[in-house]
Amino acid sequence: MHDVIIVGGGPAGLSAALVLGRCRRSVLLVDAGRPRNAVTERMYGYLGHDGRPPGELRALARTELEQYPTVECRDGEVTDARREEDGFAVVLADGRTERARRLILATGLATALPDVEGFSEYWGRGVHHCPYCDGFENRDGPLVVYGKGEGGKGLALELTAWSRDLTLCTDGRAEALSDGDRDRLARQRIRLDERPVARLEGAEGRPARLRFADGEALPCRALFFAPAACAPSSLIERLGCTLTPKGTVPTREYEQSNVPGLYVAGDASRRVQFAIVAAAEGAMAAFAINTELLQEDTR
Ligand SMILES: Cc1cc2nc3c(=O)[nH]c(=O)nc-3n(C[C@H](O)[C@H](O)[C@H](O)COP(=O)(O)OP(=O)(O)OC[C@H]3O[C@@H](n4cnc5c(N)ncnc54)[C@H](O)[C@@H]3O)c2cc1C
């Protein structure tokens, strides 16, 4: 019986493991090694690591964890999890079952890419979803926002902080945009293009233009899209967590879920989806769990 099992070895899970290891808690961290930002070359906005390749941060954290003898990091996949009387049981892909008094799901989030030719080719290298992560590097460039509804409009307005050369492409008539929305975009000098999109074309590993179905093209240094709601990890659903319409868990204070003893940290919970926030959430969950276990054991 471990004190804590952590599913996921991104910033959230690794940070939780570090805090718990320093509290001398027995921790099993299981990671399938498919982080959300795997496609991206550099991670920005992480204090002290701005611009570092994200894989390097994970590797550094894994090395740091080696000095904590009660922490085991295991590469593998958790395929099932259930609540038991005194904690949780998780089943690994190799068939082993492990048990713990508390469970942290730090499983991240999958990003659903719009189904347009070229998007997956340049995903993370000119096709982005988050201006906070990738706006600065593309500042003042000709930027395209791809989005059919509210999300596209909101993202286009948000991006005015990074560039004033913006086109919102709705890939067909934008039924969701009201006259007021159109006015608001026009007042910010955001061009609106409702022509159907054929593909994103590029050169030297970067996008260069968005090609419309009528054959014309729009220059584009980077393309931003508003991601659709994501399917959460099946573990989150199986354990009975409440979900937001976006597929994340509306955690309470210290990343507690509605399931007693279950914490959800990082992108899988509802707050700001930055790596540094994920790490902070992991640390908060670890703090709360250590406090709970101390109270239980010293009652
Ligand atoms: C293209 C892109 C660029 C980004 N750029 C930035 C940036 O510049 N700056 C920034 O702050 N943020 C950036 N982000 C967001 C950042 O990646 C996330 O906020 C951060 O990775 C969240 O950390 P996490 O620990 O919650 O999840 P992740 O880092 O996604 O880690 C989750 C881990 O859990 C594992 N896992 C999932 N299910 C299981 C299972 N059943 N069993 C075992 N393991 C499992 C996964 O394999 C993965 O390794 C970017 C995101 C994307 C998609």
The ligand as an SDF file (V2000), in Angstrom:
LIG
                    3D

 53 58  0  0  0  0  0  0  0  0999 V2000
    1.5490   22.5820  -28.4920 C   0  0  0  0  0  0  0  0  0  0  0  0
    1.5430   23.0180  -27.0590 C   0  0  0  0  0  0  0  0  0  0  0  0
    2.4430   23.9930  -26.6300 C   0  0  0  0  0  0  0  0  0  0  0  0
    2.4500   24.4020  -25.3180 C   0  0  0  0  0  0  0  0  0  0  0  0
    3.3250   25.3660  -24.9340 N   0  0  0  0  0  0  0  0  0  0  0  0
    3.3550   25.7680  -23.6580 C   0  0  0  0  0  0  0  0  0  0  0  0
    4.2670   26.7850  -23.2390 C   0  0  0  0  0  0  0  0  0  0  0  0
    5.0440   27.3070  -24.0510 O   0  0  0  0  0  0  0  0  0  0  0  0
    4.2340   27.1610  -21.9430 N   0  0  0  0  0  0  0  0  0  0  0  0
    3.3640   26.6080  -21.0420 C   0  0  0  0  0  0  0  0  0  0  0  0
    3.3870   26.9810  -19.8760 O   0  0  0  0  0  0  0  0  0  0  0  0
    2.5000   25.6500  -21.4060 N   0  0  0  0  0  0  0  0  0  0  0  0
    2.4710   25.2210  -22.6890 C   0  0  0  0  0  0  0  0  0  0  0  0
    1.5730   24.2690  -23.0740 N   0  0  0  0  0  0  0  0  0  0  0  0
    0.6770   23.6960  -22.0480 C   0  0  0  0  0  0  0  0  0  0  0  0
    1.4650   22.6580  -21.2440 C   0  0  0  0  0  0  0  0  0  0  0  0
    1.9220   21.6540  -22.1080 O   0  0  0  0  0  0  0  0  0  0  0  0
    0.5600   22.0660  -20.1880 C   0  0  0  0  0  0  0  0  0  0  0  0
    0.0060   23.0840  -19.3900 O   0  0  0  0  0  0  0  0  0  0  0  0
    1.3350   21.0970  -19.2770 C   0  0  0  0  0  0  0  0  0  0  0  0
    2.0000   20.1140  -20.0370 O   0  0  0  0  0  0  0  0  0  0  0  0
    0.3480   20.4490  -18.3290 C   0  0  0  0  0  0  0  0  0  0  0  0
    1.0400   19.5620  -17.5130 O   0  0  0  0  0  0  0  0  0  0  0  0
    0.3260   18.2570  -16.9640 P   0  0  0  0  0  0  0  0  0  0  0  0
    1.3060   17.6420  -16.0270 O   0  0  0  0  0  0  0  0  0  0  0  0
   -1.0270   18.5650  -16.4740 O   0  0  0  0  0  0  0  0  0  0  0  0
    0.0920   17.3220  -18.2490 O   0  0  0  0  0  0  0  0  0  0  0  0
    1.1150   16.7160  -19.3480 P   0  0  0  0  0  0  0  0  0  0  0  0
    2.3620   17.5210  -19.4150 O   0  0  0  0  0  0  0  0  0  0  0  0
    0.3230   16.5550  -20.5550 O   0  0  0  0  0  0  0  0  0  0  0  0
    1.4800   15.3100  -18.7270 O   0  0  0  0  0  0  0  0  0  0  0  0
    0.5040   14.3080  -18.5430 C   0  0  0  0  0  0  0  0  0  0  0  0
    1.2140   12.9690  -18.5200 C   0  0  0  0  0  0  0  0  0  0  0  0
    0.2920   11.9850  -18.0600 O   0  0  0  0  0  0  0  0  0  0  0  0
    0.4880   10.8100  -18.8090 C   0  0  0  0  0  0  0  0  0  0  0  0
   -0.7200    9.9830  -18.7530 N   0  0  0  0  0  0  0  0  0  0  0  0
   -1.9660   10.2780  -19.1980 C   0  0  0  0  0  0  0  0  0  0  0  0
   -2.7940    9.2380  -18.9670 N   0  0  0  0  0  0  0  0  0  0  0  0
   -2.0450    8.2810  -18.3720 C   0  0  0  0  0  0  0  0  0  0  0  0
   -2.3290    6.9570  -17.9100 C   0  0  0  0  0  0  0  0  0  0  0  0
   -3.5670    6.4420  -17.9890 N   0  0  0  0  0  0  0  0  0  0  0  0
   -1.3330    6.2310  -17.3590 N   0  0  0  0  0  0  0  0  0  0  0  0
   -0.0770    6.7650  -17.2380 C   0  0  0  0  0  0  0  0  0  0  0  0
    0.2400    8.0070  -17.6610 N   0  0  0  0  0  0  0  0  0  0  0  0
   -0.7220    8.7490  -18.2230 C   0  0  0  0  0  0  0  0  0  0  0  0
    0.7830   11.3310  -20.2310 C   0  0  0  0  0  0  0  0  0  0  0  0
    1.4000   10.3390  -21.0140 O   0  0  0  0  0  0  0  0  0  0  0  0
    1.6940   12.5160  -19.9030 C   0  0  0  0  0  0  0  0  0  0  0  0
    3.0480   12.1240  -19.8510 O   0  0  0  0  0  0  0  0  0  0  0  0
    1.5430   23.8330  -24.3860 C   0  0  0  0  0  0  0  0  0  0  0  0
    0.6360   22.8540  -24.8090 C   0  0  0  0  0  0  0  0  0  0  0  0
    0.6300   22.4400  -26.1270 C   0  0  0  0  0  0  0  0  0  0  0  0
   -0.3520   21.3970  -26.5640 C   0  0  0  0  0  0  0  0  0  0  0  0
  1  2  1  0
  2  3  1  0
  2 52  2  0
  3  4  2  0
  4  5  1  0
  4 50  1  0
  5  6  2  0
  6  7  1  0
  6 13  1  0
  7  8  2  0
  7  9  1  0
  9 10  1  0
 10 11  2  0
 10 12  1  0
 12 13  2  0
 13 14  1  0
 14 15  1  0
 14 50  1  0
 15 16  1  0
 16 17  1  0
 16 18  1  0
 18 19  1  0
 18 20  1  0
 20 21  1  0
 20 22  1  0
 22 23  1  0
 23 24  1  0
 24 25  2  0
 24 26  1  0
 24 27  1  0
 27 28  1  0
 28 29  2  0
 28 30  1  0
 28 31  1  0
 31 32  1  0
 32 33  1  0
 33 34  1  0
 33 48  1  0
 34 35  1  0
 35 36  1  0
 35 46  1  0
 36 37  1  0
 36 45  1  0
 37 38  2  0
 38 39  1  0
 39 40  1  0
 39 45  2  0
 40 41  1  0
 40 42  2  0
 42 43  1  0
 43 44  2  0
 44 45  1  0
 46 47  1  0
 46 48  1  0
 48 49  1  0
 50 51  2  0
 51 52  1  0
 52 53  1  0
M  END
$$$$
